[in-house]
Amino acid sequence: MKITVIHGQSHKGSTYNIAKQLCDKLGGEVTEFFLPKDFDCCCKGCTTCFMKEESCCPDYEKLKPLTVALDDADVIILASPVYVMHVTGAMKSFLDHYGYRYMVHRPEEKMFSKQAVCISTAAGAGMSSTIKDMADSTFFWGCARTYKLGVAVMETRWEMVKPKIKSKIEKKTDSLAKKISSRAGKVKPTIKTRAFFSIMSMVQKKGFNEADANYWKERGWTNGKKPWKK
C-alpha cells in the first residue's frame, strides 16, 4: 500500500501525530510533504490550467513532485490543524492548484480508485469546517472514498494532550485503519460520486471549454465509459 500525506503545516504537532499513527497502522510505503516547506506558491489566478493545460501553470514544475506522489498513492491523507476555523493558508494554496482536476473540468482517472483521509485537530472548535475544506477537494477530484477524522485535543501541544483523549484517538485510528485496509485494491466510488460524474458526462458533451470537452471525449467518458470500469 502506498500512502501520500500532505501536511498543512511544517511543525509536528497533534495533527501530524494522528496522521503518523494512522500511517503506522496501515503499513506500507509512506511519502510525506510538509507545507509550506515543500510547496509555498499561491495560485496566480491566470486560469491557464483550465483553458489550456496544467503544464502551463507557473508553479507546475514545483508542484509536480506532489502531483506524482498523489497519483501514485493508494491512500491520500490531507492533514491540517484548524487555523481560524479553516485549513492553513498553505493547505488552501496547495488545493487551489488542483481546481482543473475537479470533475467539472478534467479529473485524473486514477483518483476514482483511491481512498482519502482528511484529518484535523484543534484546541477547541473548527474541525468540521476545516475537514470540509479538504474533503471538498477529494470528492471533486473523484476519490472513491473519503474518511473524516476531527479531534478536539484541548491542548496546543501533543505532549500535553490528556491520556483519555489519546486513548479515544487510538480507537478511532484503529477503526479507520481497518476500514481502509479492508477496501484496499477493491474500492469503488460512492453513489454520490457516480451520480455527479454522470451529470458531468452530459455537461461535457459540449464542455465548459475546449480543453475540458476534448479531455472527456478522448477518454470515452461522454459516451458511456467510466473511469472505475476497465
N, C-alpha and C positions, 0 to 999 in steps of 0.2 A: 504494500500500500504506500503510495506517495502522498505526502501531505505538504501543502504550502501554507505558511502562516504569514499574514500581513499584520504587523503590529502598528497600531496608530500612534505609538509613541516610542521613544528610544530608551526610556528607563524600564527597569524590570520590577514593576510593582504587582499589585493584586491581579490585574487583567492578564499580564504576562504569565504569572504563576499558574493561573487557572488554565490558560491555553497550553502551557507546558505539561500540566498534569494530564490533560486530555490527550495530548500527543503521546505521552509516555504509555498511556493505557491502550492507545490504538496500535502503537508499534509502527514499524515501517521506516521509510526514509523521509526525514523532515527537512524542508528548506524554509528558512525564515528571512524576512525582511523587516527592518525597523525604520519607520518613518519619523521624521523627515530625513534621517541619515542616508537611507538608501534611495530615496526619491523625494526631491524637495521642490518640484516645479508646480506652479499653479497653471490651470488651463488658461490659455490666452484668448479663448472665445473666437478663434479665427474661422471655425466651422469647416475647415478643410477635411477633417476626418469624416464628416457627414457627407459633404458634397463631392469629395474626390475619393480619397482613401486614407487609412490611418497612418500610412508611412509618410504622409505629408505633414503630420503633426510636428511642430518644432521640438517637442520633447520625446519623439518616437524612439530614438536610439537610447536615451537614458532610461526610458520606461521598459524597453524591450526585455531585459533580464527578468523583470517581474511578470511580464506578459507570458513569456515562455514557461516560467515556473507555474503560473496559474493553469496554463493549457496542459501541462504535463501531469498535474496533480489529480489524484482520485478524490481527495478531500481538500477543500479550501476553507481555511479558518481566517476570519476577519475579526480582529480583537481591538477594541478601543475603550478606554475609560470614558466616563462622562465628562465632557467639557461644556459647561453652561447648557446642560440638558440635551446635548447632541454629541456627535463624534468629534474627535480632534480635528483641527484645521488641516493637519497633514493627511489624515484619512479622507476627509472630504475632497481635498485637492487630488488625491490619488484616484478616487472613484469617479471624479469629474472627467477624467481622461478616457473613461470607457463608455461614454454616452453612445458612441457609434455602435457599440456591441449590444445595445438594448434590442429586444425583439422587434421593436418598431422600426429598427434600422437593419443592422447586419450582425445577428447573433452568431457567435462561434459554435459550430456544430458539437464540439467536444463537451461543451457545458451541459448538454442535456443528459449526460451520463455521470455527472459529478454530484457529490454531496457537499454541502456547505454548512459552516457553523458560524454564527455571529455571537461574539462574547463581549459583555460589557460589565463593568463594576463601577460603583460609586460609594462614597461615604454616606450618601443619603439617597436622593431620588434621581430619576432621569434615565434609568436603564432602558425602559421601553422605547422611548423616542430615539435613543442612541442606537439601539439594535435595529429599529426600523430604518434608520439612515443606511445601514449596511445591508439589511435584508431586502430592501427595495432593489438594490443593485443585483444581488444574487438571484432574485426572482426574474427580473427583466433580462438578465444575462441568459436565463434558461436553465439554471441549475435544477437538477431533478428533485432534490430535497434540500431544504434549509432548516436547520435547527437553531433555536434561540436559547441562550443561556445568560441571564442577567442576575447579578448578585449585589445586594446592598451589604457591603463588607463592614460598614460603620467605622472605618478607620482610613487614614490616608497612607498607611504603610502596611504591607503584607505581614511583616513581623508582629504587628500589633493586633491583627485580626484574631478575635476570640476563638478558642478551640471548638466551641459549639457551632460557630458559623463555618469553620473549616471542615468540620465533620459533615455538615449539610452539603458543602461543595463536593466533597469526596463522593457522596452518594449520587449527586447529580452527574458528575463526570463519569462515574461507573455506569449509570443507566444510559447516558448518551453514547459512550464508547461501545456498549453492547448493541445499540440500535444501528450505529454506523457500520460496525463490523458485520452485522447480520445481513446488511444490504450491499456490502462491498461486491462490486463486479456485476451486480444484477439490479441496480436501482433504476427505476423508471420515473419519468416526470409525473407530477401530480395532475389531477383532473383540471385544476385551475390553470396550470402551465399549458396543458394540451389545448384547452379552450382558447386561451389567449393567442397561442401560436396559430390556431385555425383561423381566428379573426384576422390576424396579421397576414396570413397567406392569401386571404381575399383582398385585403387592402393593397398588398404588394404586387398585385397583378398590374397595377398602374404605378405604385410606389410613390414615396414622398419626393424622391429624386432619382435620377438615372442610375447612380451608383447602387442604391438600395434595390431598385427593381431588377437590375441585372444580376445582382448577388443572389437574390431569391430564385430567379428563373434558372440560373446556371446550376443550382443545386436541386432543381425539380420541386422545390417547396411550394410553388404556386400551382403545381399540377398533381397534388396529392401525396408526394413523397414527404416522409417525416424524418427528422434528424436522429430520432431514437429507434428507428426501424431500419435495419441493414438489409 
